[in-house]
Amino acid sequence: RRASTCAALLAVFMVVERLSTEPMLDLSLLRVPTFGGGLVAAWAHSASAFAIITYLVIYMENSLGLSAVATGVRFLPLTGAIFVTAGIAGRLTNHVPRKALIATGFVLNGTGLLLMRGLTAGSSWTHLLAGMIIGGVGAGLVSTPLVSTAVGVVQPARAGMASGINTTLRQVGIATGVAALGTILASQERGSIVDHLRGTALAPHAHALAHAISTGGAQDAIAGAPAPLRGLVADTARASLVHGLNTIMLISAITSFVAAAVSFVLIRERDFVAVDEEAEG
């Protein structure tokens, strides 16, 4: 019922916006390839590069046992790479085609995600380090030119609307990315737990443990197991989490590579030139 209501309200919103003389969402902008490419890039950037961070934090805190502060410190290579590269990308925007910067950034982000894969139950956080740095460089290359892509194809008076649409797609990317990756992660965890416990003394309780661990109750599941079997539950929980993480990092990497191709094809410098010439006139 809620889905139907949301769909109906969205349809009404689209009709109202199409008929309005001063729409909040000018649907004619979607006919501009560069604007559409920028929206795809905005969504994919959040859904791949940033949504995955939620689950890396869970891994570091729940699986590696790090505190919130210690986890934050270990993300400094990622944030530092984004900070430095975003400044460089800002200077390059006037000299390098924006689609080249954005596409390259997505490729680097996807490469970083692939480098972070291969986690095992015995891995430490340093396994993620190289991928964090390369992924951070990629995220920085995408972020800055993506802003100018959003507003560079419209007249200055409409820049606020264009920027707002782009920002909305970023937020939608975070929400859908976290939700989708979380669903896949939980599913992968449950399957892995059942497989790990098959043939053990906990096999009859495998599905119940899988549900508890995949919904964030790993510590309670470990504490509730018989003392001689707690180590088995703990090892199974950690192995299932890294199995799921490896899967969603692959999905995020594929999303980044697809976004690189779409951005390179759709984002065109001539769309920006036409706007600049009009502004100068």
C-alpha positions as CSV (number, residue, x, y, z in Angstrom):
1,R,0.0,0.0,0.0
2,R,2.8,2.4,0.9
3,A,4.6,1.6,-2.4
4,S,1.4,2.3,-4.4
5,T,0.8,5.6,-2.5
6,C,4.4,6.7,-3.2
7,A,4.1,5.8,-6.9
8,A,0.9,7.8,-7.2
9,L,2.3,10.8,-5.5
10,L,5.4,10.7,-7.7
11,A,3.2,10.5,-10.8
12,V,1.2,13.5,-9.6
13,F,4.4,15.4,-8.9
14,M,5.7,14.7,-12.4
15,V,2.4,16.0,-13.9
16,V,2.5,19.1,-11.8
17,E,6.1,19.8,-12.7
18,R,5.5,19.3,-16.4
19,L,2.6,21.8,-16.4
20,S,4.3,24.4,-14.1
21,T,5.8,27.5,-15.7
22,E,8.5,27.5,-13.0
23,P,9.0,23.9,-12.1
24,M,11.2,22.6,-9.3
25,L,12.2,19.8,-11.6
26,D,12.4,20.9,-15.2
27,L,11.9,17.6,-17.1
28,S,13.3,19.1,-20.3
29,L,16.7,18.9,-18.8
30,L,16.6,15.2,-19.0
31,R,16.9,15.6,-22.8
32,V,20.4,17.1,-22.3
33,P,22.8,14.1,-22.4
34,T,25.3,15.8,-20.1
35,F,22.7,16.5,-17.5
36,G,21.4,12.9,-17.6
37,G,25.0,11.6,-17.4
38,G,25.6,13.8,-14.4
39,L,22.6,12.4,-12.6
40,V,23.7,8.9,-13.3
41,A,27.2,9.8,-12.0
42,A,25.8,11.4,-8.9
43,W,23.7,8.4,-8.1
44,A,26.4,5.9,-8.8
45,H,29.1,7.9,-6.9
46,S,27.1,7.7,-3.7
47,A,25.7,4.2,-4.3
48,S,29.2,2.7,-4.9
49,A,31.9,4.8,-3.3
50,F,30.1,5.9,-0.2
51,A,27.4,3.4,0.6
52,I,30.1,0.7,1.0
53,I,31.7,2.7,3.8
54,T,28.7,1.8,6.1
55,Y,29.6,-1.9,5.9
56,L,33.4,-1.3,6.2
57,V,32.7,0.5,9.5
58,I,30.6,-2.5,10.7
59,Y,33.5,-4.8,9.7
60,M,36.1,-2.9,11.6
61,E,34.0,-2.4,14.7
62,N,32.2,-5.7,14.9
63,S,34.6,-8.1,13.3
64,L,38.0,-6.5,14.1
65,G,36.8,-5.2,17.5
66,L,38.0,-1.6,16.9
67,S,36.5,1.3,18.7
68,A,34.7,4.1,16.9
69,V,37.7,6.4,17.2
70,A,40.2,3.7,16.1
71,T,37.9,3.0,13.1
72,G,37.8,6.6,12.2
73,V,41.6,6.9,12.3
74,R,41.9,4.0,9.9
75,F,39.6,5.8,7.4
76,L,42.0,8.8,7.3
77,P,43.9,7.4,4.2
78,L,40.5,7.4,2.3
79,T,39.4,10.8,3.5
80,G,42.8,12.3,2.9
81,A,43.0,11.0,-0.6
82,I,39.6,12.4,-1.4
83,F,40.5,15.8,0.1
84,V,43.8,16.2,-1.8
85,T,42.5,14.8,-5.1
86,A,39.4,17.0,-5.1
87,G,41.5,20.1,-4.9
88,I,43.6,18.9,-7.8
89,A,40.5,18.0,-9.8
90,G,39.2,21.5,-9.3
91,R,42.3,22.9,-11.0
92,L,42.2,20.3,-13.8
93,T,38.5,21.0,-14.7
94,N,39.4,24.0,-16.8
95,H,42.0,22.0,-18.7
96,V,40.8,18.4,-19.0
97,P,37.4,17.3,-20.3
98,R,35.1,16.7,-17.4
99,K,34.0,13.4,-18.7
100,A,37.6,12.2,-18.7
101,L,38.0,13.2,-15.0
102,I,34.7,11.6,-13.9
103,A,35.2,8.4,-15.9
104,T,38.8,8.1,-14.7
105,G,37.6,8.6,-11.1
106,F,35.0,5.9,-11.4
107,V,37.6,3.5,-12.8
108,L,39.9,4.2,-10.0
109,N,37.1,3.8,-7.4
110,G,36.2,0.5,-9.0
111,T,39.8,-0.6,-8.9
112,G,40.1,0.4,-5.3
113,L,37.0,-1.7,-4.4
114,L,38.5,-4.7,-6.2
115,L,41.7,-4.3,-4.3
116,M,39.8,-4.3,-1.0
117,R,38.2,-7.7,-1.9
118,G,39.7,-10.9,-0.9
119,L,39.1,-10.4,2.8
120,T,39.4,-13.6,4.9
121,A,38.5,-14.3,8.5
122,G,42.2,-13.7,9.4
123,S,42.6,-10.4,7.5
124,S,43.5,-7.2,9.3
125,W,42.4,-3.7,8.4
126,T,45.7,-3.1,6.4
127,H,44.3,-5.4,3.7
128,L,41.9,-2.5,2.8
129,L,44.6,0.2,2.8
130,A,45.7,0.2,-0.8
131,G,42.1,0.1,-2.0
132,M,41.1,2.9,0.3
133,I,43.8,5.2,-1.1
134,I,43.1,4.4,-4.8
135,G,39.4,4.5,-4.2
136,G,39.8,7.9,-2.4
137,V,41.7,9.3,-5.3
138,G,38.9,8.2,-7.6
139,A,36.2,9.7,-5.4
140,G,38.1,13.0,-5.4
141,L,38.4,13.0,-9.1
142,V,34.6,12.5,-9.5
143,S,33.3,14.9,-6.8
144,T,34.6,18.3,-8.1
145,P,33.8,18.1,-11.8
146,L,30.4,16.5,-11.0
147,V,29.3,19.7,-9.4
148,S,30.1,21.8,-12.5
149,T,28.4,19.1,-14.6
150,A,25.2,19.6,-12.7
151,V,25.1,23.4,-13.1
152,G,27.1,23.9,-16.3
153,V,24.4,23.0,-18.8
154,V,21.8,25.5,-17.5
155,Q,21.6,29.2,-17.4
156,P,22.9,30.8,-14.2
157,A,19.4,31.6,-13.0
158,R,18.5,27.9,-13.1
159,A,21.7,26.7,-11.4
160,G,20.1,26.3,-8.0
161,M,17.5,23.9,-9.4
162,A,20.0,21.9,-11.4
163,S,22.3,21.6,-8.3
164,G,19.3,20.6,-6.2
165,I,18.4,17.8,-8.5
166,N,21.9,16.6,-8.6
167,T,22.2,16.7,-4.8
168,T,18.9,14.7,-4.5
169,L,20.3,12.0,-6.8
170,R,23.4,11.8,-4.5
171,Q,21.1,11.3,-1.4
172,V,19.0,8.8,-3.3
173,G,22.2,7.0,-4.2
174,I,23.3,6.7,-0.6
175,A,19.8,5.5,0.5
176,T,19.4,2.9,-2.2
177,G,23.0,1.8,-2.1
178,V,23.0,1.2,1.6
179,A,19.6,-0.6,1.4
180,A,20.5,-2.8,-1.6
181,L,24.0,-3.6,-0.4
182,G,22.8,-4.3,3.1
183,T,20.1,-6.7,1.8
184,I,22.7,-8.6,-0.3
185,L,25.2,-8.6,2.6
186,A,22.6,-10.1,4.9
187,S,21.6,-12.7,2.4
188,Q,25.2,-13.7,1.7
189,E,25.9,-13.9,5.5
190,R,22.9,-16.2,6.1
191,G,23.9,-18.6,3.3
192,S,27.5,-18.6,4.5
193,I,26.6,-19.3,8.1
194,V,24.4,-22.3,7.2
195,D,27.2,-23.7,5.1
196,H,29.8,-23.2,7.8
197,L,27.6,-24.9,10.5
198,R,26.6,-27.9,8.3
199,G,27.8,-31.1,9.9
200,T,28.6,-29.4,13.3
201,A,26.8,-29.7,16.6
202,L,25.1,-26.4,15.8
203,A,23.7,-27.6,12.5
204,P,20.1,-27.8,13.9
205,H,20.3,-24.2,15.0
206,A,22.1,-22.9,11.9
207,H,19.1,-21.0,10.4
208,A,18.3,-19.3,13.7
209,L,21.9,-18.3,14.2
210,A,22.1,-17.1,10.6
211,H,19.1,-14.9,11.2
212,A,20.5,-13.5,14.5
213,I,24.0,-12.8,13.2
214,S,22.9,-11.3,9.9
215,T,20.6,-8.9,11.7
216,G,23.3,-7.5,13.9
217,G,23.0,-9.9,16.9
218,A,26.4,-11.6,16.5
219,Q,27.5,-10.9,20.1
220,D,24.2,-12.2,21.6
221,A,24.4,-15.3,19.4
222,I,28.0,-15.9,20.6
223,A,27.1,-15.4,24.3
224,G,24.0,-17.6,24.0
225,A,25.9,-20.6,22.5
226,P,27.2,-23.3,24.8
227,A,30.7,-22.4,26.1
228,P,32.6,-25.0,24.1
229,L,30.9,-23.8,20.9
230,R,31.3,-20.1,21.3
231,G,34.5,-20.0,19.3
232,L,32.8,-21.8,16.4
233,V,30.0,-19.2,16.4
234,A,32.5,-16.3,16.6
235,D,34.6,-17.7,13.7
236,T,31.5,-18.4,11.6
237,A,30.2,-14.9,12.2
238,R,33.4,-13.3,11.1
239,A,33.8,-15.6,8.1
240,S,30.3,-14.9,6.9
241,L,30.7,-11.2,7.2
242,V,33.9,-11.1,5.1
243,H,32.2,-13.4,2.6
244,G,29.3,-10.9,2.3
245,L,31.6,-7.9,2.1
246,N,33.6,-9.4,-0.7
247,T,30.4,-9.9,-2.6
248,I,29.1,-6.3,-2.2
249,M,32.5,-4.8,-2.9
250,L,32.4,-6.6,-6.3
251,I,28.9,-5.3,-6.9
252,S,30.0,-1.7,-6.0
253,A,33.0,-2.1,-8.3
254,I,30.8,-3.1,-11.2
255,T,28.6,-0.2,-10.5
256,S,31.6,2.1,-10.7
257,F,32.8,0.7,-14.0
258,V,29.4,1.0,-15.6
259,A,29.1,4.6,-14.3
260,A,32.5,5.3,-15.9
261,A,31.3,4.1,-19.3
262,V,27.9,5.9,-19.1
263,S,29.6,9.2,-17.9
264,F,32.2,9.0,-20.7
265,V,29.5,8.5,-23.4
266,L,26.8,11.0,-22.1
267,I,28.9,13.9,-20.7
268,R,29.8,16.2,-23.6
269,E,31.9,19.4,-23.5
270,R,29.8,21.0,-26.3
271,D,26.8,21.2,-23.9
272,F,28.9,23.4,-21.6
273,V,30.3,25.5,-24.4
274,A,26.8,26.3,-25.7
275,V,25.8,27.6,-22.3
276,D,29.0,29.6,-21.9
277,E,28.5,31.3,-25.2
278,E,24.9,32.2,-24.3
279,A,26.1,33.6,-21.0
280,E,28.8,35.7,-22.7
281,G,26.3,37.1,-25.2
